[in-house]
Amino acid sequence: MDKVTENAINKCLKEIKKGERESVNTLYDLIAPYIRYIALQYTDGNNIFDADDLVQDFWRDIFKIAAKFVAGRNGYAFLCGIMQKRARDFNRKHNNRGAVSLRYIDFAALSYDDENVDFALAELKHVVGKAIDELSENEKTVLQLCYFMNMSVREIAHELNIPKSTVGRLKIAAENALRKKLAYLFPDSSDNDDR
C-alpha cells in the first residue's frame, strides 16, 4: 500500500478516535475491500453471509477499534490485524478449526500491501469457482468446453459422443444453477436473460 493511503488511513483512525463520524466513510472507502477479503479467507468462502456478518460487526465497532489505535503505528496493519483476529475467533467458534483453506485463488501469494491486487476480482473468482465446483461433472465439462474452449453444442456432442439435446440440456441446467447460486452478485439483472 502506498504511503499516501497509509497516511490517510492513520488520519481517519485519529479522527474517528476523536468521534468524527464523517471519517468513517472515508476510512470505509480506503479499506473496505481489504477487510471483506480477510473475512472471506476465514469463512472459507462457504458462506458469504458469515463473511458479511463479520464485516458488519467490524464496522459497527469501528469507534471502539479506533479507540485502541496508537498514533505512529501503521493503521492499515492495525485494522487488518483486528479483522484477522476476529475472523480467526469466528472460525474457531463456528468451525472448530483454525486453518484457512481456500481454493481457486492462491490467497497466500497475495500481499495485503500489494496495490496491484484486485481484491474484488479475487473474491469474485473464488465465489464463481466455488459455485462451479458444486455442479455435476457432466455440467462442468459442458461449461468448460463451451465457455473456455469456445466449442459449439455440435462440437461438444461430437467430442463427448452424446446427443446434441443432452449437451443443450446440461448447458442450460448448469447456467440456471449458476444463475441461481450467484443471483445475489447481480441483483439488478433480469431473470429473463436469453443468454
Beta strands, then each sheet from edge to edge (+ up, - down):
end
